[in-house]
């Protein structure tokens, strides 16, 4: 009798283990299915600005690309775009802007603000004027590459809003830049 009870208990234990394992496999399958569905859903709901950010990050090697909330910031250092104290965009920089414009054409709801900045060498009025001309010339280049003009605003910031110390050559170089603020127009 003891032997039969042991076999039955062993069988019951085995059945309970089998049931537990079956429930565990079923739960794992359901969770995996739900996560796949959720993943597909989240990919399809990936924000417009996130898609833009990833596209720019992948293609824009000469610029720093940063995402802040729903805004994407693209920063070009002066040396990548202009000669020192100049407002004309270098010929070697123009293909990068053609590629940038091509990406923006795929994101028609994106508007941009182009901000020009300088260091503090020279007078404030001269720096403000230079930064405005740089922003305007950058806008003209983007428009010539197919970005609609009504999507672009420009600002010259001059020597204000510095991002590095103007006491060093490296700091002044970092402060001479053009920033693109990209945002979705609702």
C-alpha positions in Angstrom: 0.0 0.0 0.0 2.8 2.4 0.8 4.4 1.6 -2.5 1.2 2.5 -4.4 0.7 5.7 -2.4 4.3 6.7 -3.3 3.6 6.1 -7.0 0.4 8.1 -6.8 2.1 10.9 -4.9 4.9 10.9 -7.4 2.4 10.9 -10.2 0.5 13.8 -8.6 3.6 15.7 -8.0 4.6 15.1 -11.6 1.2 16.2 -12.8 1.3 19.3 -10.6 4.8 20.1 -12.0 3.5 19.6 -15.5 0.5 21.8 -14.8 2.8 24.5 -13.3 5.2 24.3 -16.2 2.3 24.5 -18.7 0.9 27.6 -16.9 4.4 29.1 -16.8 4.9 28.5 -20.5 1.4 29.9 -21.3 2.1 33.0 -19.2 5.5 33.5 -20.9 3.9 33.2 -24.3 1.2 35.7 -23.5 3.7 38.2 -22.1 6.0 37.8 -25.1 3.1 38.3 -27.5 2.0 41.3 -25.6 5.5 42.8 -25.6 5.8 42.2 -29.3 2.5 43.9 -29.9 3.5 46.7 -27.6 6.9 47.0 -29.3 5.2 47.3 -32.7 2.8 49.8 -31.3 5.5 51.9 -29.8 7.6 51.8 -33.0 4.6 53.0 -35.0 4.0 55.7 -32.4 7.6 56.7 -32.3 7.5 60.5 -32.1 8.1 62.5 -35.3 10.9 64.4 -33.5 12.6 61.1 -32.5 12.5 59.8 -36.1 14.0 63.1 -37.3 16.7 63.0 -34.5 17.7 59.5 -35.5 17.9 60.4 -39.2 20.0 63.4 -38.5 22.2 61.7 -36.1 22.9 59.0 -38.6 23.7 61.4 -41.5 25.2 64.5 -40.0 28.8 63.8 -39.2 30.0 67.4 -39.2 27.4 68.6 -36.7 26.4 67.9 -33.2 22.8 66.6 -33.0 21.0 66.8 -29.7 17.4 66.0 -28.8 15.7 68.1 -26.1 12.1 67.2 -25.5 10.3 67.5 -28.8 13.0 69.8 -30.2 16.1 68.7 -32.1 19.2 70.9 -32.0 21.8 70.7 -34.8 25.0 72.7 -34.0 27.6 73.4 -36.7 30.9 74.9 -35.6 32.2 77.9 -37.5 35.2 76.0 -38.9 32.8 73.5 -40.6 30.9 76.3 -42.3 32.7 79.7 -42.5 36.1 81.2 -42.6 37.0 83.2 -39.5 35.1 86.5 -39.6 33.4 85.5 -42.9 29.7 85.1 -43.7 29.9 83.1 -46.9 29.5 79.3 -46.4 32.5 77.3 -47.5 32.2 75.3 -50.7 33.3 72.1 -48.9 30.4 72.5 -46.4 27.7 72.8 -49.0 27.2 69.1 -49.8 26.5 68.5 -46.1 23.8 71.1 -46.2 22.3 69.5 -49.3 22.1 66.3 -47.4 20.6 68.1 -44.4 18.0 69.8 -46.6 17.1 66.4 -48.2 16.4 65.0 -44.7 14.3 68.1 -43.8 12.3 67.7 -47.1 11.2 64.3 -45.8 9.9 65.9 -42.6 7.6 68.5 -44.0 6.0 69.3 -40.6 9.4 70.4 -39.2 10.2 74.1 -39.0 13.5 75.5 -38.1 15.1 78.5 -36.5 18.7 79.2 -37.6 20.7 81.1 -34.9 24.1 82.6 -35.7 26.6 83.2 -32.9 30.1 84.8 -32.7 32.8 85.1 -30.0 33.4 88.4 -28.3 36.3 89.5 -30.5 35.4 92.8 -32.3 32.6 95.1 -31.3 29.1 93.9 -30.3 27.5 95.6 -33.3 29.9 94.0 -35.8 29.4 90.6 -34.1 25.6 90.9 -34.2 25.7 91.9 -37.9 28.1 89.0 -38.7 25.9 86.5 -36.9 22.8 87.7 -38.7 24.5 87.5 -42.1 25.6 83.9 -41.3 22.1 82.9 -40.3 20.6 84.5 -43.5 23.2 82.9 -45.8 22.6 79.6 -44.2 18.8 80.0 -44.8 19.5 80.9 -48.4 21.5 77.7 -48.9 18.8 75.6 -47.3 16.1 77.2 -49.5 18.3 76.7 -52.6 18.4 73.0 -51.6 14.6 72.7 -51.5 13.6 73.6 -48.0 10.6 75.9 -48.2 11.4 79.4 -47.1 8.3 79.8 -44.9 9.6 76.9 -42.7 12.7 78.9 -41.7 13.3 81.8 -39.3 16.7 83.3 -38.6 18.3 85.2 -35.7 21.6 86.8 -35.2 22.7 86.4 -31.6 26.1 88.0 -31.8 28.4 87.3 -28.9 25.5 86.6 -26.5 24.7 83.1 -25.3 28.2 81.8 -25.3 28.8 78.1 -24.6 32.5 78.3 -23.7 34.9 80.7 -22.2 35.9 83.5 -24.5 39.3 83.9 -22.8 40.8 81.0 -24.7 41.1 80.3 -28.5 39.3 77.0 -28.1 36.4 78.7 -26.2 36.1 81.5 -28.8 36.1 78.9 -31.6 33.3 76.9 -29.8 31.2 80.1 -29.5 31.4 80.8 -33.2 28.7 78.6 -34.5 25.3 78.2 -36.2 22.5 76.3 -34.5 19.4 74.9 -36.1 16.5 74.5 -33.7 14.1 72.0 -35.3 10.5 71.7 -34.1 7.3 70.1 -35.4 4.7 72.6 -36.5 1.3 71.4 -35.2 
